[in-house]
């Protein structure tokens, strides 16, 4: 299949430079983060795709450090918000204060921007704050703007929310509602390091040398690369297969396989179809390839679907997790033949 002339003449060289930039980003991040290549690539996929990512892992796995390091390597502004039960929406978005002019004595309201006004926002332990405060992120994540006291303020461009969750402690937490989870492009699981990686971590962090991260891209260059990712072509057939895969997670859909109908309460919505294609484009661009293919869809599918598929009591009784069901669905030839 011939590529569009625009891609052949204009974008192939840019894709090569994007792949080189991604390789440099990986190198810079590895100065501080040992291993976790799948998670780092997932974060970069979400950033290049213009989406948000949810990182889930036990304490001490350098989730916060990873996000901060990526922000430094991208030369972007970075703010961290530690979510707690007493955090209020205004603590995130900002608030208006009364300010008095010392010369005239006149008082006026002035908006003081909150930590959400940064290119990269780390929402640390996002499930520790009540739904009212969690909801303060909804408009920001979807519309990249904040409304306070009747006025709307645009957020920096590009803008990403990278949130973390601790899967162990559930007491005193507030599970994210489906509407909020759906706004995350990917859910990434941060696992324990291997023995060799852990030895390297201990050696690296207990010595006197401090790793220096050099910026690779700035906001303008990243914005151009996001535009390039969206221009990566995909065939109508690939779009059809991505949509079919997302639809087959819905138990009420006639095309859903029997194990989905048996074990799934709610399936993925249309955002999953969009992010499957966008994630596939980002995967192809990161590899320097001028066109996304089916393997790219398969690569991002577990991270796009896992937080959008809700299992039922039958799945719990049968010890079937949503990850199990998604793996089985991706491996099934049914959606590939549609």
C-alpha positions as CSV (number, residue, x, y, z in Angstrom):
1,X,0.0,0.0,0.0
2,X,1.5,3.3,-1.1
3,X,1.9,6.0,1.5
4,X,0.4,9.4,1.1
5,X,2.8,11.7,-0.8
6,X,2.9,14.2,2.2
7,X,4.2,11.4,4.5
8,X,6.8,10.3,2.0
9,X,8.1,13.8,1.3
10,X,7.7,15.7,4.5
11,X,7.2,13.5,7.6
12,X,9.5,10.6,7.2
13,X,12.6,12.7,8.2
14,X,10.6,14.2,11.1
15,X,9.6,10.7,12.2
16,X,13.3,9.7,12.2
17,X,14.1,12.7,14.4
18,X,11.2,11.8,16.7
19,X,12.5,8.3,17.1
20,X,16.0,9.7,17.9
21,X,14.4,12.1,20.5
22,X,12.6,9.2,22.1
23,X,15.8,7.2,22.3
24,X,17.5,10.2,23.9
25,X,14.6,10.6,26.4
26,X,14.9,6.9,27.4
27,X,18.7,7.4,27.9
28,X,18.1,10.5,30.1
29,X,15.4,8.8,32.2
30,X,17.6,5.8,32.7
31,X,20.1,8.1,34.5
32,X,17.8,7.9,37.5
33,X,15.3,5.1,36.8
34,X,16.6,1.6,36.6
35,X,14.5,-0.8,34.5
36,X,10.7,-0.1,34.2
37,X,11.2,0.3,30.4
38,X,7.6,-0.7,29.7
39,X,6.2,1.9,32.1
40,X,8.6,4.6,30.7
41,X,7.5,3.8,27.2
42,X,3.9,3.9,28.3
43,X,4.3,7.4,29.8
44,X,6.0,8.6,26.5
45,X,3.2,7.0,24.5
46,X,0.6,8.9,26.5
47,X,2.6,12.2,26.2
48,X,3.1,11.9,22.5
49,X,-0.6,10.9,22.1
50,X,-1.6,13.9,24.1
51,X,-3.3,11.8,26.8
52,X,-3.0,11.2,30.5
53,X,-1.7,8.2,32.3
54,X,-2.5,6.4,35.6
55,X,0.5,4.6,37.3
56,X,-0.4,1.9,39.8
57,X,2.2,0.4,42.1
58,X,3.2,-0.2,45.7
59,X,5.2,2.5,47.5
60,X,8.9,2.8,46.8
61,X,9.0,2.0,43.1
62,X,10.0,5.5,42.0
63,X,6.7,6.4,40.4
64,X,7.0,10.0,41.5
65,X,10.7,10.2,40.5
66,X,9.9,8.7,37.1
67,X,7.3,11.4,36.4
68,X,9.6,14.2,37.6
69,X,12.5,12.9,35.6
70,X,10.4,12.7,32.4
71,X,9.3,16.3,33.0
72,X,12.9,17.4,33.4
73,X,14.0,15.5,30.3
74,X,11.2,17.3,28.3
75,X,12.1,20.7,29.8
76,X,8.5,21.2,30.9
77,X,7.1,22.9,34.0
78,X,6.2,20.3,36.7
79,X,4.0,20.4,39.8
80,X,3.3,17.7,42.3
81,X,0.0,17.5,44.2
82,X,-0.1,15.2,47.2
83,X,-3.7,14.1,47.4
84,X,-5.1,13.9,50.9
85,X,-8.6,13.6,52.5
86,X,-8.6,17.3,53.4
87,X,-7.6,18.6,50.0
88,X,-10.1,21.0,48.5
89,X,-10.8,21.7,44.8
90,X,-9.4,25.3,45.1
91,X,-6.1,23.8,46.4
92,X,-5.7,22.3,42.9
93,X,-7.3,24.8,40.5
94,X,-6.5,28.0,42.4
95,X,-8.7,30.6,44.1
96,X,-9.5,34.3,44.1
97,X,-8.1,36.5,46.9
98,X,-8.9,40.0,47.8
99,X,-6.0,42.3,47.1
100,X,-5.7,45.9,48.3
101,X,-3.9,48.5,46.2
102,X,-1.6,50.3,48.8
103,X,-1.7,53.6,46.7
104,X,-5.4,53.9,46.3
105,X,-6.7,51.6,49.0
106,X,-9.1,50.0,46.5
107,X,-9.7,46.3,46.9
108,X,-10.1,43.9,44.0
109,X,-10.2,40.2,43.4
110,X,-7.1,38.5,41.9
111,X,-6.9,34.9,40.8
112,X,-4.0,32.9,42.2
113,X,-3.4,29.9,40.0
114,X,-3.1,26.5,41.6
115,X,-0.6,23.7,40.9
116,X,-2.8,22.5,38.0
117,X,-1.2,25.3,35.9
118,X,1.9,23.3,34.8
119,X,2.8,21.3,31.7
120,X,3.1,18.1,33.8
121,X,1.0,17.6,36.9
122,X,1.7,14.6,39.2
123,X,-1.5,13.7,41.1
124,X,0.1,11.6,43.8
125,X,-2.2,9.0,45.4
126,X,-5.2,10.4,43.6
127,X,-7.6,8.0,45.3
128,X,-6.9,9.5,48.7
129,X,-9.0,12.6,48.2
130,X,-12.8,12.8,48.1
131,X,-14.8,12.8,44.8
132,X,-15.5,16.5,45.0
133,X,-11.7,17.2,44.7
134,X,-11.2,14.4,42.2
135,X,-13.9,16.1,40.0
136,X,-11.8,19.3,40.0
137,X,-9.5,17.5,37.6
138,X,-12.2,16.5,35.1
139,X,-12.5,19.7,33.2
140,X,-8.8,20.2,33.3
141,X,-8.1,16.7,31.9
142,X,-10.7,16.9,29.2
143,X,-10.8,20.5,28.1
144,X,-7.3,21.7,29.2
145,X,-8.9,24.7,31.0
146,X,-10.1,25.6,34.5
147,X,-13.2,27.6,35.5
148,X,-13.0,29.5,38.8
149,X,-15.4,32.2,40.0
150,X,-17.1,32.3,36.7
151,X,-14.0,32.8,34.6
152,X,-12.2,30.3,32.4
153,X,-8.4,30.1,32.4
154,X,-6.5,28.1,29.8
155,X,-3.9,25.6,31.0
156,X,-0.3,25.4,29.6
157,X,0.0,23.6,26.3
158,X,1.0,20.8,26.3
159,X,-0.7,19.6,29.4
160,X,-0.6,16.1,31.1
161,X,-1.9,14.6,34.3
162,X,0.1,11.7,35.4
163,X,-1.6,10.1,38.5
164,X,-0.4,7.4,40.9
165,X,-2.3,5.0,43.0
166,X,-1.2,2.5,45.8
167,X,-3.1,-0.8,45.2
168,X,-2.4,-2.1,48.7
169,X,-4.0,0.3,51.1
170,X,-7.8,0.7,50.4
171,X,-8.9,1.9,53.8
172,X,-9.6,5.6,53.7
173,X,-9.5,5.8,50.0
174,X,-12.0,6.9,47.4
175,X,-12.0,4.8,44.2
176,X,-12.0,6.9,41.1
177,X,-15.4,6.9,39.3
178,X,-15.6,5.4,35.8
179,X,-16.0,8.9,34.3
180,X,-12.7,9.9,35.7
181,X,-10.9,6.7,34.9
182,X,-12.1,7.0,31.3
183,X,-10.2,10.2,30.9
184,X,-6.9,8.4,31.4
185,X,-5.5,7.2,28.1
186,X,-3.4,4.4,29.7
187,X,-3.2,2.5,33.0
188,X,0.3,1.4,33.6
189,X,1.3,-1.1,36.3
190,X,4.7,-0.4,38.0
191,X,6.1,-3.8,39.2
192,X,8.9,-4.7,41.5
193,X,12.4,-4.6,39.9
194,X,14.4,-7.7,39.2
195,X,17.2,-8.7,41.5
196,X,19.9,-7.3,39.2
197,X,17.9,-4.0,38.8
198,X,17.4,-3.7,42.5
199,X,21.1,-4.2,43.1
200,X,21.8,-1.4,40.5
201,X,19.2,0.8,42.2
202,X,20.9,0.4,45.6
203,X,24.3,1.0,44.2
204,X,23.2,4.1,42.3
205,X,21.2,5.7,45.2
206,X,23.6,5.1,48.1
207,X,26.7,6.6,46.5
208,X,27.8,10.2,46.3
209,X,27.1,10.7,42.6
210,X,23.9,12.5,41.6
211,X,22.5,11.8,38.2
212,X,22.0,14.9,36.0
213,X,19.1,14.9,33.5
214,X,19.6,17.0,30.4
215,X,16.6,18.4,28.6
216,X,15.9,16.7,25.2
217,X,12.8,18.5,24.0
218,X,11.0,21.7,25.0
219,X,7.3,22.5,24.9
220,X,7.3,23.8,21.3
221,X,9.2,20.7,20.0
222,X,6.9,18.3,21.8
223,X,3.9,20.1,20.5
224,X,5.2,19.6,16.9
225,X,5.8,15.9,17.6
226,X,2.3,15.5,18.9
227,X,1.0,17.0,15.7
228,X,3.3,14.6,13.8
229,X,1.9,11.6,15.7
230,X,-1.6,12.5,14.7
231,X,-0.6,12.7,11.0
232,X,0.7,9.1,11.1
233,X,-1.7,7.4,8.7
234,X,-3.7,4.3,9.5
235,X,-5.9,2.3,7.2
236,X,-9.6,2.1,7.5
237,X,-9.2,-1.6,8.1
238,X,-7.0,-1.0,11.1
239,X,-9.5,1.5,12.5
240,X,-12.3,-1.1,12.0
241,X,-10.3,-3.7,13.9
242,X,-9.6,-1.3,16.8
243,X,-13.2,-0.4,17.0
244,X,-14.2,-4.0,16.9
245,X,-11.8,-4.9,19.7
246,X,-13.2,-2.1,21.9
247,X,-16.8,-3.1,21.1
248,X,-16.2,-6.8,22.0
249,X,-15.4,-5.8,25.6
250,X,-19.1,-4.8,26.0
251,X,-21.2,-7.8,27.2
252,X,-24.4,-6.4,25.5
253,X,-22.8,-6.2,22.1
254,X,-23.8,-9.1,19.8
255,X,-20.2,-9.6,18.7
256,X,-18.9,-10.0,22.3
257,X,-17.5,-13.5,22.9
258,X,-19.1,-15.8,25.5
259,X,-16.4,-15.2,28.2
260,X,-17.0,-11.4,28.0
261,X,-20.7,-11.9,28.4
262,X,-20.2,-14.1,31.4
263,X,-17.6,-12.2,33.3
264,X,-17.8,-8.5,32.3
265,X,-20.3,-6.0,33.8
266,X,-19.3,-3.0,31.7
267,X,-17.0,-2.7,28.7
268,X,-14.9,0.0,27.2
269,X,-16.6,3.1,25.7
270,X,-15.7,5.0,22.5
271,X,-12.7,6.7,24.0
272,X,-11.0,3.3,24.1
273,X,-11.4,3.0,20.3
274,X,-9.9,6.5,19.9
275,X,-7.0,5.8,22.2
276,X,-6.3,2.4,20.6
277,X,-5.7,4.2,17.3
278,X,-3.9,7.1,18.8
279,X,-1.7,4.9,20.9
280,X,-0.9,2.8,17.8
281,X,0.1,5.9,16.0
282,X,2.4,7.0,18.9
283,X,4.0,3.5,19.0
284,X,4.7,3.6,15.3
285,X,6.2,7.2,15.5
286,X,8.4,6.2,18.5
287,X,9.9,3.4,16.3
288,X,10.3,5.8,13.4
289,X,7.8,4.0,11.2
290,X,5.6,6.0,8.9
291,X,2.5,3.9,9.4
292,X,0.8,2.2,12.3
293,X,-0.1,-1.5,12.0
294,X,-2.0,-4.2,13.9
295,X,0.9,-5.0,16.2
296,X,0.9,-1.4,17.4
297,X,-2.8,-1.8,18.4
298,X,-2.1,-5.1,20.2
299,X,0.9,-3.4,22.0
300,X,-1.2,-0.6,23.5
301,X,-4.5,-2.5,23.9
302,X,-3.8,-3.9,27.5
303,X,-3.0,-0.5,28.8
304,X,-6.0,1.2,27.1
305,X,-8.6,-1.4,28.1
306,X,-7.6,-2.6,31.6
307,X,-9.2,0.3,33.5
308,X,-12.2,0.5,31.2
309,X,-13.4,-3.2,31.6
310,X,-15.3,-3.8,34.8
311,X,-15.7,-7.4,35.9
312,X,-18.7,-8.9,37.7
313,X,-19.2,-11.2,40.7
314,X,-18.9,-14.3,38.5
315,X,-15.4,-13.2,37.5
316,X,-14.5,-12.7,41.1
317,X,-15.8,-16.1,42.0
318,X,-13.9,-17.7,39.1
319,X,-10.8,-15.7,40.0
320,X,-10.7,-14.0,36.6
321,X,-9.3,-10.5,36.5
322,X,-9.9,-7.9,33.8
323,X,-6.2,-8.3,32.7
324,X,-6.9,-12.1,32.1
325,X,-10.0,-11.3,30.1
326,X,-8.3,-8.6,28.0
327,X,-5.3,-10.9,27.2
328,X,-7.7,-13.7,26.2
329,X,-9.6,-11.2,24.0
330,X,-6.5,-9.8,22.3
331,X,-5.2,-13.3,21.6
332,X,-8.6,-14.4,20.2
333,X,-8.7,-14.5,16.3
334,X,-12.4,-13.5,16.3
335,X,-11.8,-9.7,16.2
336,X,-9.0,-10.1,13.7
337,X,-11.4,-11.7,11.2
338,X,-14.1,-9.1,11.5
